[in-house]
Amino acid sequence: MPELDYATVRKLTEQVAEPLSAEDQTVQSMPDVSPTKWHRAHTTWFFETFLLETSLRGYRHFDEHYRYLFNSYYEGVGPRHARNERGLLTRPGAKEIGDYRHHVDDNMQMLIERAKAGDQQIASLVALGLNHEQQHQELIVMDIKHVLSVNPTQPHYGKARWWDQPVDRSKTGQWSEHDGGVVEVGFGSDGFSFDNEAPRHDALLRPFAISETLVSCGEWLAFMDDGGYERPEFWMSDGWNTVKAQGWDSPLYWWQENGEWLTFTLGGPLAVRADEPVVHVSWYEADAFARWSGARLPTEFEWEVAAPKKAPARSGLDLKCLHPTSDEWYGSVWQWTASSYSPYPGFAPAAGAVGEYNGKFMVNQEVLRGSSCATPRGHARATYRNFFGPHCRWAFSGLRLAKDL
C-alpha cells in the first residue's frame, strides 16, 4: 500500500471545498452534518493536537480558541464545542480557516522530515492524520450534498455532472457461491490500517452465496410499488417506528413529480435511473429490502471473503462526477452488512486520547464495507470497516444481497 503524501492529501481537501462559497461552508443542515469549514479546521486541529503540540519544540498556536472549537469527541484533549451547534460559528470564517491550515502545514514540515528520516512514532501519527483527513474529505461531500439539497433552488456543486453512461447490469441475478468454513479476516499485511481492522483472526462461515451486483434503483422501485414502506412485516421494530415517525416512502433525496421519481444529485435534480445502484438508504431500509426480496444482507466477513482484495485504481473521488456509476465492489456505494460494529477478538485501543478514534463507538452502529464514489482514491481496501447508525441515510450507502446455501 503506497504511503500518502502530506501535501497531496491536504491539497485535495481544499480542492473539495473550492467550489463552495464562504456561506456554503458555514451551514449545518442537520445535527449529523458539519460545516465544510469545520471539517477543514478539524483535520488541521488533528495535526496540531497530536503532533505539533507534543513533538515540535516551541510551537505556537495559531489561535488558542481553536483547541476548544475544533475538537470533535476527544475527551482526553479537553472540553469542546457542541456538535449540533457547529453551524452557529460564523467566526472564524472560511478564509481564517485557510490561514490556519497554512500555519499548521508550514510547521508540520519539520516533523514530516523527521518522519522521512525514520522517526516511526511521528510517521505513524502522520499516516493516521492523513487517513483521517481522507475520511473527512468524503464527509465534506456527504455533508454539502445535504446542505445544498435543502436549498429550494437546488444548486449544483461546482461543475459536478450526472454520469451519462449506461450501467452494466449483465450480471443481474447472478450469485457467487462460497463454501464457508474457517477463514482469516481482518488486516494482516504491510501498510496503514485503522485499529478497528485488527487483529487478523479466524472466523467461521456457513456456506453462502452473495450477489454479483448491487441493488439497483429499478429493483428499489419494485419494492416501493409492492408497498415496501407500508408493510411492517419486512421491518425491524425500530426501523418501522422510524419509517412512521420520519414519513419515509423512498430513499433520501427522492421525490415524485407528475408520476416520475426524481432525485437530488450534486449535479442538480434528475430523473431516477433504473439501472443505477440505489444510494442513500439506511440499514433499516436495506434490511427490509433484503427480507422483501427473500434474501438477507451479507455479514461483514462474508463480504470480505467474497470481495476483490484490492480496489480498482480508477475508483475514487471525482469532483466532476459525484454519484454511483457502476456495479462494483468499490467506488460506487458503501454496502450495508448484517454485522453490528464491535471489536475483533484481542482488540485494544491505543494509549492516550488518540485511542478514542474508533473503539468507543463500538455500540449501536452497523458495519458497511467497500467504498463509495466520494471515497478518495487509495482509501478503499477489503478490510476497511465503515460504520453508521442504522437510521443514517446521508452517507453514500447502498447494498448487495446474500443468502444461505
C-alpha positions, -999 to 999 in steps of 0.1 A, spaced: 0 0 0 17 33 -11 23 59 15 2 90 14 18 123 5 11 150 31 8 179 6 -13 160 -18 -39 149 8 -41 184 23 -45 200 -12 -74 177 -21 -93 189 10 -90 224 -4 -100 213 -38 -131 196 -24 -140 229 -7 -130 252 -35 -164 252 -54 -182 264 -22 -188 300 -10 -180 311 25 -217 310 31 -219 274 18 -191 264 42 -209 277 73 -243 260 71 -252 229 92 -284 215 78 -289 188 105 -270 176 136 -252 149 118 -238 174 92 -208 195 99 -200 227 81 -173 225 54 -151 250 72 -154 229 104 -140 198 86 -112 219 72 -103 232 106 -108 199 125 -85 179 102 -59 207 108 -66 206 146 -57 169 145 -22 175 133 -18 204 157 -30 185 187 -15 151 182 18 161 165 28 198 168 18 203 204 37 172 215 67 169 191 76 204 179 95 223 205 84 260 207 53 255 186 29 285 189 -8 281 183 -25 300 155 -54 307 179 -59 292 214 -97 291 209 -93 266 182 -84 239 206 -119 241 220 -138 249 188 -125 221 166 -121 192 190 -147 166 178 -150 140 205 -117 135 222 -124 137 259 -87 132 267 -79 165 250 -105 186 269 -138 203 265 -153 210 231 -180 230 213 -213 211 209 -216 192 177 -251 203 169 -240 240 173 -212 240 148 -233 258 123 -237 288 147 -200 296 143 -199 325 118 -164 332 131 -137 322 123 -146 324 87 -136 302 58 -106 325 50 -93 324 85 -96 286 84 -74 287 53 -48 308 72 -49 283 100 -43 254 76 -13 272 61 1 279 96 -1 242 106 12 230 72 42 253 75 50 240 110 45 203 100 73 204 75 100 198 101 80 168 115 75 154 80 112 155 75 117 136 108 92 110 97 111 105 64 143 102 84 129 72 103 110 86 133 84 58 134 62 74 161 58 106 141 54 87 109 26 66 123 7 96 136 12 115 103 -3 84 85 -32 84 109 -38 121 104 -37 118 66 -61 88 66 -83 108 90 -83 137 66 -94 114 37 -123 103 58 -133 139 62 -130 146 25 -158 121 20 -177 137 49 -174 171 33 -190 157 1 -218 139 21 -225 169 42 -225 196 15 -249 174 -6 -274 176 23 -268 213 27 -274 220 -9 -305 197 -10 -324 218 15 -319 250 -7 -351 255 -27 -331 264 -58 -313 230 -57 -279 244 -67 -251 224 -82 -218 215 -65 -193 232 -87 -191 215 -121 -204 182 -109 -224 164 -136 -246 133 -139 -229 102 -152 -245 97 -186 -232 62 -194 -253 31 -190 -245 8 -161 -235 -28 -169 -264 -49 -155 -254 -81 -173 -247 -99 -140 -281 -91 -125 -294 -122 -108 -260 -139 -107 -247 -152 -74 -212 -161 -63 -212 -193 -41 -187 -198 -13 -181 -230 7 -177 -213 41 -155 -229 67 -128 -212 88 -115 -181 71 -89 -154 81 -103 -119 83 -90 -85 92 -60 -65 82 -28 -85 82 -4 -70 56 21 -41 54 9 -6 53 -17 15 70 -49 3 86 -72 17 113 -71 0 146 -106 -14 142 -95 -36 113 -72 -57 135 -62 -81 149 -64 -105 120 -83 -136 132 -103 -167 123 -140 -166 116 -164 -195 109 -187 -190 79 -215 -213 68 -219 -219 30 -234 -188 14 -240 -170 -19 -236 -133 -25 -249 -112 -53 -226 -102 -81 -244 -68 -84 -256 -40 -62 -293 -35 -57 -305 -11 -84 -329 18 -83 -352 -3 -106 -353 -31 -80 -359 -5 -53 -388 10 -73 -403 -26 -74 -400 -28 -36 -418 6 -33 -445 -4 -58 -452 -35 -37 -458 -14 -6 -424 -20 9 -426 12 31 -461 3 42 -457 -34 52 -444 -38 88 -436 -75 83 -404 -66 65 -391 -42 91 -373 -43 124 -394 -27 151 -371 3 155 -369 7 117 -407 6 114 -410 32 141 -385 54 122 -404 50 89 -436 62 106 -420 90 126 -400 103 96 -426 97 69 -401 77 47 -416 64 15 -384 64 -7 -346 68 -4 -332 101 8 -332 128 -19 -361 112 -39 -394 128 -46 -422 123 -71 -434 148 -96 -461 142 -123 -458 105 -117 -420 104 -122 -394 98 -94 -367 124 -93 -335 126 -71 -313 154 -60 -277 149 -71 -246 172 -68 -252 178 -104 -287 190 -97 -322 173 -97 -325 145 -123 -348 115 -130 -341 83 -111 -324 58 -134 -335 22 -130 -300 8 -139 -280 27 -113 -273 14 -78 -297 27 -52 -280 50 -28 -288 70 4 -307 42 21 -304 34 58 -296 0 73 -332 -3 83 -343 1 47 -315 -22 34 -326 -49 58 -363 -45 50 -355 -47 12 -335 -79 18 -363 -95 37 -388 -85 10 -366 -100 -17 -363 -133 1 -326 -129 9 -306 -111 36 -277 -88 40 -242 -104 40 -222 -104 71 -191 -82 70 -169 -113 69 -189 -129 40 -184 -96 22 -147 -95 29 -141 -131 17 -161 -126 -15 -148 -91 -25 -117 -84 -46 -88 -79 -23 -78 -46 -40 -100 -17 -52 -96 -8 -89 -72 21 -94 -99 40 -113 -124 41 -84 -124 71 -62 -134 107 -57 -140 126 -89 -151 162 -82 -168 164 -116 -189 133 -112 -201 125 -77 -227 97 -77 -227 59 -81 -217 49 -116 -213 11 -118 -219 -22 -100 -185 -25 -85 -175 -37 -50 -156 -5 -46 -161 31 -58 -199 32 -61 -217 29 -28 -208 17 7 -227 -16 13 -246 -23 45 -238 -56 62 -257 -77 87 -229 -72 112 -231 -49 142 -199 -28 148 -180 -45 176 -143 -51 185 -124 -80 170 -110 -106 194 -80 -92 211 -87 -56 200 -72 -29 223 -73 8 216 -41 28 216 -30 46 248 -40 82 253 -65 104 236 -57 91 201 -71 58 213 -106 73 212 -105 73 174 -127 42 169 -131 20 199 -156 40 219 -181 39 190 -184 1 190 -221 1 200 -254 9 183 -237 10 149 -238 -12 118 -208 -20 95 -206 -10 59 -180 -24 35 -164 -13 2 -162 24 -7 -183 50 -25 -180 75 -53 -170 100 -27 -142 79 -11 -107 93 -20 -86 71 -43 -64 48 -23 -86 49 8 -105 17 0 -95 -19 9 -112 -52 16 -108 -50 54 -120 -14 58 -148 -11 84 -171 19 79 -199 23 104 -230 44 109 -262 42 130 -290 21 114 -311 52 107 -285 71 88 -291 79 51 -270 108 41 -239 86 35 -234 72 0 -248 39 13 -265 10 -7 -265 -28 -6 -259 -61 -22 -277 -93 -11 -267 -127 3 -284 -160 11 -276 -193 28 -268 -223 8 
